[in-house]
Amino acid sequence: MEIRLKTLTPLWTGGVDQTCDRLHETGLIGSLRWWYEALVRGLGGYACDPTDDERCPDKAGKRCAACELFGCTGWARKFRLRVLDGNGRLIQDAIKVNTDLILDFLELRPISGEEKWLLAEAVEIAAKYGALGGKTTSLRQTRGIIEIVKPIDKPNLKKDIIEQWLRGFRQVKHEPEWADLKRFIFIPKQALNEDPRQIARRVDPNFLLGQKELGRSRKVFVFKRPDRTFAYFRSQETYQRVLEEWKAHFAPGSIKTGEEVLNEL
């Protein structure tokens, strides 16, 4: 499967001294997996956190749907990712703005139609509403904003088929800290009267913006040029409170929920 993209900002995939010295495929694969996990959870499936003590496989050797494709201990990833330029040449240097990319997924073992569908949809969601890469925003630079330049050739499957397929894998209740598309809020194009982070801070300062001393990462991501915001939440209560606050401050129709995105699949 090939996915053709164009970068609207530089793409950070990892490197030494906090600089992106070259293309690191593992950093890109990690970001792809993060969106894949969020989508799987949003569709009612289970996706483990590969850094968690309860990561796959479990004591019975079962894997979650994300590990089935991306790999885990004792089970290799089903694909090799090649990142090519618009002419099909392998990219090795750091990826800059306005770069044409081809994500070329080479099957090492058979990849099911359901997995291809989920992978394609995860990339589309990241392109429309989020970002890709190991680091996205910083105080000085926006990174990881991409657009899809050619429709992805993906299996013609319905969402209910995918939800049924996901029930065949390891099923455990996931931690509320983990990204679940059902509790995402997106502002794809924003005309802001106030920084969304300031509004979120009034609702839940610790969780949403993070506390390094407590090992908490931030959950609100604000991008400039091009403008967009996305955030995710650990509870339905916090999700609803921030959603109501943002709707009160931003232009009508500028807010899109993860539930709405899921319903469009």
C-alpha positions, 0 to 999 in steps of 0.5 A: 500500500502506498500513501502519497503526502505533502508536508505543510511543515517540517516533519520531525522523526527523531535525532541527536541533541533534540535536532532532526538530523535525518529521517528516522523511520522508527519515529514515523512508525511510532506516530502512525501507531499512536493514531492507529491505537486511538482509532482502534480504541475509538471503534471499541477495540483494545490497543495496548500501550507498548511502554506499559507493564501490561503490554502485549502479549499477555500471559496467554500469548494474546495480542491486541489489534495494534500489536498484530500489525505493528509487532510486539515481543515475539511477534515482528511487525508485518510491514517494512516502511519505506519513505520515498520522494515524489519520484520514488527515490528513498529519502534519507535526509530530514524532511522539510516543508513542501516535500512530496512523500510516499509512505510505501508499506511493504508486506513482510507477512500478509496484512488483512483488509481490515488492517489496511483500512484502519491504517489508511483511516488513521493516516487520513485522520492525522492529515485532516485534524492532527499531525505526524512525527515524534515531535509536533509543536514547540515554542518556535516551530510547528512540525508534522502537518501533512496533507494527502495529495492522492486518495488512498486505495483502501479496502471498501469496508464498513465500520461495523465490519471493522468493529466486529473484526476487532472483537477477535483480538485481546480485550482489556479495559484500557487506561483512561490516560491513553488516547481514545478517538471517542474523547478527542476534540478537533479545531481543524481551522481556527479563528480564535478569540482566545488560546484554547490552552488557556481555556483548557487550563481553567477546566483541568490544568494538570492533565490537559497541559501536563506536569513534567514532575508528575510524568504527565504529558500534555494533551492539548496541541495547538499549531500555527501556520497552518492553524489547528488544534486537537486534544484528548481527554481521560474522562467523559466529564472533562471532555464534555466540560472542555467541549462546552467551553470551546464551543462558547469561545470559537466560531460556530461549526469550527469544532469537530468531535472524535465521535463525529469523525468516527461516524463519518468513517 
